[in-house]
Amino acid sequence: MGLYTRGKYYYYRKQVNKKEYRVSLGVVKGQERLLSEAIQKAEEKIYALVTGAPTIPSDILFRDYADRYLQAHAHKKSYNDDVTQINYMLFAIGNKPVCSITIDDARKLEKYLLQKKRTPATINRYMTLLKHILTHAVEDKVISENPLKKWEFYVEERKREALTQDEIARILEACAQIQKSPRSKLQAQIYNLVVIAFQTGMRLSELLNLKWSDIKGDVIELPVTRTKYRRKTIKATRPQPRQIPLNEIAIRHLPPQKDEYVFSVGSRTPDVIRRTVRRIRKLSGVHHFEFHQIRHTVATLIATSVDVATAKEVLGHASISTTLRYTHPTLQKKREAVTKIGTLLIPEQAK
């Protein structure tokens, strides 16, 4: 009974009336200063589960409840974005009691974001977070029903399509130019970084945080905690690492070893590449280029030249449905597909 860890996360367990309760504290190793308050809240939550009595005041203000939400989700990769979005919510709808938030407040937030010229996709992210916070409020019995339960999200246009061979060549040429005349540590390695991204389909965050110790011969082994797997889907106590094979081109473009990280850059967050992407767009003329398009391109190539199941494993997706969203067959590939269908399905006498 009491405090224990699983991986890098702290949990709390307690037995009441011969029944054991386990609560995630939302605290990771290195944040031990937060444990005392987190344990107190865990005790409150267990008490509420045992007695059925609410432990959070029904008139709790949105700012206070949002703080509780952030603390419980401190492990999220989007934590900093959540903090920013909550501050915008407070500015738009005010620090009112959670129980008094209505769908009209959501519309007010939407109007405010539109005035700030935020895109539909960005507005969807805000509304998803607000809806998630209010869902937690329902679970904590602060409100009886989520006012955003039937909120209609914007239909998002897919802008990330697979790059063409011509676009890939122009992007690589631009990266080579930038690497010859860099303006930052990242730009001094951008060609190698992009080449390895094209050869592996790895996420930018995975590449920036890649360590030499992760490379075992011609295979990269990434711990599950450093990929984008959802923690709830991991059932094994010691899940197998994600394995990414390296081909000869990728190995040839690994930079010289300087420290524990493969790529020596100042920051290890995806934001570090924004200026470099703008420079790539300008030099290459591929004005719609985003780094994540490389991953879409790799997914499309593997899925169309090998199979979707292999693409899923290489990219490290939790399900094939995610991989399918990443594949963008070209018109030529579609023509080849329907031609093949014709040769397979139409009887010889009908040709």
C-alpha positions in Angstrom: 0.0 0.0 0.0 1.1 3.6 -0.5 3.4 5.2 -3.1 4.9 3.3 -6.0 6.3 3.9 -9.4 5.7 2.4 -12.8 8.2 3.5 -15.4 8.8 7.2 -14.7 5.3 7.8 -13.2 4.2 7.9 -9.6 1.0 6.1 -8.4 -0.8 5.7 -5.1 -2.7 2.7 -3.8 -4.8 2.2 -0.7 -7.0 -0.6 0.6 -10.4 0.3 2.0 -12.9 -2.4 3.1 -10.7 -5.1 1.5 -10.9 -3.3 -1.8 -7.7 -1.9 -3.4 -7.8 1.5 -5.1 -5.0 2.7 -7.4 -4.7 6.4 -8.5 -2.3 8.0 -11.0 -0.7 11.0 -9.3 0.3 12.7 -12.5 3.8 13.2 -11.2 7.0 11.9 -12.8 10.4 11.3 -11.4 12.1 14.6 -10.8 8.9 16.3 -9.6 8.9 14.8 -6.1 8.1 18.3 -4.7 4.6 17.8 -6.1 4.0 14.5 -4.4 2.6 15.7 -1.1 -0.2 17.7 -2.7 -0.9 14.9 -5.3 -1.2 12.3 -2.5 -3.7 14.4 -0.7 -5.8 14.7 -3.8 -5.5 11.0 -4.4 -6.8 10.4 -0.8 -9.7 12.7 -1.6 -10.5 10.8 -4.9 -10.4 7.5 -3.1 -12.7 8.8 -0.4 -15.1 10.0 -3.1 -15.0 6.6 -4.7 -15.7 4.8 -1.4 -18.5 7.1 -0.2 -19.9 8.5 -3.4 -19.5 12.0 -2.0 -18.1 14.8 -4.1 -14.8 16.3 -2.8 -14.6 19.2 -5.2 -16.8 22.3 -4.5 -19.7 22.5 -7.0 -19.0 26.2 -7.4 -15.2 25.7 -8.1 -13.9 28.4 -10.6 -12.7 27.4 -14.0 -9.1 28.5 -13.3 -8.9 26.3 -10.2 -10.4 23.3 -11.9 -8.1 23.8 -14.9 -5.1 23.8 -12.6 -6.3 20.4 -11.2 -6.6 19.1 -14.7 -3.2 20.3 -15.7 -1.6 18.7 -12.7 -3.2 15.4 -13.4 -2.0 15.5 -17.0 1.5 16.9 -16.4 2.9 13.9 -18.4 1.2 15.0 -21.7 3.5 16.1 -24.5 1.0 18.8 -25.2 1.2 20.1 -21.6 2.6 23.6 -22.6 0.0 24.0 -25.4 -2.7 23.1 -22.9 -1.5 25.8 -20.5 -1.6 28.4 -23.4 -5.0 27.3 -24.6 -6.5 27.5 -21.1 -5.2 31.0 -20.7 -7.0 32.0 -23.9 -10.2 30.3 -22.6 -10.0 32.4 -19.4 -9.6 35.6 -21.4 -12.5 34.8 -23.7 -15.1 33.4 -21.3 -13.8 34.7 -17.9 -13.0 32.9 -14.7 -16.5 31.8 -14.0 -17.7 28.7 -12.0 -17.4 25.5 -14.0 -21.0 24.7 -13.2 -22.2 27.9 -15.0 -20.3 27.2 -18.3 -22.7 26.7 -21.2 -22.5 26.1 -24.9 -22.8 29.9 -25.3 -19.4 30.2 -23.6 -18.0 27.8 -26.1 -19.4 29.9 -29.0 -17.9 33.0 -27.3 -14.5 31.3 -27.3 -14.9 30.3 -30.9 -15.8 33.9 -31.9 -12.7 35.2 -30.0 -10.4 32.7 -31.8 -11.9 33.5 -35.2 -11.2 37.2 -34.5 -7.6 36.2 -33.7 -7.6 34.5 -37.2 -7.0 31.0 -35.8 -7.6 28.2 -38.3 -10.5 25.8 -38.0 -8.0 23.0 -37.0 -6.6 25.2 -34.2 -10.1 26.0 -33.0 -10.9 22.3 -32.9 -7.9 21.7 -30.6 -9.2 24.4 -28.2 -12.7 22.9 -28.2 -11.4 19.4 -27.8 -9.4 20.5 -24.7 -12.4 22.4 -23.2 -14.6 19.4 -23.8 -12.1 17.1 -22.2 -11.9 19.3 -19.1 -15.7 19.4 -18.8 -15.8 15.6 -19.2 -13.5 15.3 -16.2 -15.8 17.7 -14.3 -18.7 15.4 -15.0 -16.6 12.5 -13.6 -15.8 14.5 -10.5 -19.5 15.3 -10.1 -18.9 19.1 -10.4 -21.4 19.2 -13.2 -24.1 16.7 -14.2 -23.7 16.9 -18.0 -21.0 18.2 -20.4 -22.5 21.3 -22.2 -20.1 20.5 -25.2 -21.5 17.0 -25.6 -23.0 17.8 -29.0 -20.5 20.4 -30.1 -20.0 20.3 -33.9 -16.3 20.5 -34.8 -15.0 22.0 -38.0 -14.3 19.6 -40.9 -10.6 19.8 -41.3 -9.0 19.9 -44.8 -6.1 17.5 -45.2 -3.1 19.6 -46.3 -0.4 17.0 -45.6 -0.1 15.0 -48.7 2.7 12.8 -49.9 5.5 14.7 -51.6 6.2 14.0 -55.2 9.6 12.8 -56.4 10.3 16.3 -57.9 9.4 18.0 -54.6 11.6 15.6 -52.6 14.6 16.4 -54.9 14.1 20.1 -54.5 13.7 19.9 -50.7 16.9 17.8 -50.4 18.8 20.3 -52.6 17.6 23.1 -50.4 18.7 21.3 -47.3 22.1 20.7 -48.8 22.5 24.4 -49.5 21.4 25.3 -45.9 23.8 22.8 -44.4 26.7 24.4 -46.3 25.8 27.9 -44.9 24.0 27.2 -41.6 22.5 29.9 -39.3 22.0 27.5 -36.3 23.2 24.2 -34.9 20.2 22.5 -36.4 20.8 23.9 -39.9 24.4 22.6 -39.7 22.8 19.1 -39.7 19.5 19.6 -41.5 20.5 17.6 -44.7 21.4 14.6 -42.6 18.3 15.0 -40.5 16.0 15.2 -43.4 17.7 12.3 -45.3 17.3 10.0 -42.2 13.7 11.1 -41.8 13.0 10.1 -45.4 14.7 6.7 -44.9 13.0 5.9 -41.6 9.7 7.8 -41.4 10.6 8.8 -37.8 8.8 11.7 -36.1 10.8 14.9 -35.7 10.6 14.7 -31.9 12.0 11.1 -32.1 14.9 12.2 -34.3 15.7 15.2 -32.1 15.7 13.0 -29.0 17.5 10.1 -30.6 20.5 8.9 -28.6 23.5 6.9 -29.8 22.6 4.3 -27.2 19.3 3.7 -29.1 21.2 2.5 -32.1 22.0 -1.2 -32.0 23.9 -2.0 -35.2 21.5 -1.2 -38.1 18.4 -1.0 -35.9 17.1 1.9 -33.8 15.3 0.7 -30.6 13.1 3.3 -29.1 11.5 2.7 -25.7 7.7 2.9 -25.8 7.8 5.9 -23.4 9.6 7.9 -26.1 7.2 7.2 -28.8 3.6 8.4 -29.3 1.9 5.3 -28.0 -1.0 5.9 -25.7 -0.3 4.7 -22.2 -3.7 3.0 -21.8 -3.0 0.7 -24.8 0.2 -0.7 -23.2 -0.8 -3.9 -21.3 2.5 -5.6 -20.9 4.5 -4.7 -17.8 7.7 -4.4 -20.0 6.5 -3.5 -23.5 8.9 -4.3 -26.3 10.7 -1.2 -27.8 9.8 0.0 -31.2 12.4 -1.2 -33.8 13.3 0.9 -36.8 15.7 -0.6 -39.3 18.4 1.6 -40.8 19.3 1.2 -44.5 22.8 2.0 -45.9 21.7 5.5 -46.8 20.5 6.3 -43.3 23.7 4.9 -41.7 25.9 6.9 -44.1 24.2 10.1 -43.1 24.5 9.7 -39.3 26.5 12.7 -38.1 29.8 12.4 -36.2 29.3 11.6 -32.5 29.7 14.6 -30.3 27.6 13.8 -27.2 24.9 11.3 -26.1 22.5 12.7 -28.7 22.8 11.9 -32.4 21.8 15.4 -33.4 23.5 18.2 -31.4 20.9 21.0 -31.3 20.1 23.6 -28.8 16.4 22.7 -28.2 14.8 19.2 -28.5 11.3 20.4 -29.1 9.8 20.4 -32.7 9.5 24.2 -32.5 13.2 24.4 -33.1 12.8 23.7 -36.8 10.2 26.4 -37.7 12.7 28.9 -39.1 14.6 26.2 -41.0 11.3 25.0 -42.6 10.6 28.5 -43.8 14.1 28.6 -45.3 13.5 25.2 -47.0 10.3 26.5 -48.5 11.9 29.6 -49.9 14.9 27.8 -51.4 13.0 24.8 -52.8 9.8 26.6 -54.0 7.7 23.9 -52.2 5.7 26.4 -50.2 3.4 23.9 -48.6 6.2 21.8 -47.2 6.0 20.7 -43.5 8.4 18.4 -41.8 5.6 16.0 -40.9 4.9 15.5 -44.6 8.1 13.4 -44.8 6.3 10.9 -42.5 3.2 10.9 -44.8 5.4 10.4 -47.8 7.3 7.4 -46.3 3.9 5.9 -45.2 2.6 6.2 -48.7 5.7 4.7 -50.3 5.9 1.7 -47.9 2.1 1.0 -48.1 2.0 1.1 -51.9 5.3 -0.7 -52.5 5.1 -3.2 -49.7 1.9 -3.4 -47.6 0.0 -1.3 -45.0 0.8 -3.7 -42.2 4.6 -3.2 -42.7 4.0 0.6 -42.9 2.2 0.4 -39.6 5.1 -1.3 -37.9 7.8 0.9 -39.4 5.9 4.1 -38.4 5.0 2.8 -35.0 1.3 3.5 -35.2 -1.1 2.0 -32.7 -3.5 0.8 -35.4 -3.7 0.4 -39.1 -6.5 3.0 -39.3 -3.9 5.6 -38.3 -1.6 4.4 -41.0 -4.3 4.6 -43.6 -4.8 8.3 -42.7 -1.1 8.8 -43.5 -1.2 7.2 -47.0 -1.9 9.3 -50.0 -1.8 7.3 -53.2 -1.1 9.4 -56.4 -3.4 9.5 -59.4 -1.0 7.3 -61.3 -1.1 4.7 -58.5 -4.9 4.8 -58.6 -4.8 4.3 -62.4 -2.5 1.3 -61.9 -4.9 -0.1 -59.3 -8.1 0.1 -61.4 -6.2 -1.3 -64.4 -5.1 -4.3 -62.3 -8.7 -4.7 -61.1 -9.8 -4.8 -64.7 -7.4 -7.5 -65.6 -8.4 -9.6 -62.6 -12.2 -9.2 -62.5 -13.5 -8.8 -66.1 -14.0 -12.1 -67.9 -11.9 -12.6 -71.0 -14.9 -12.6 -73.3 -16.1 -9.2 -72.1 -12.8 -7.5 -72.9 
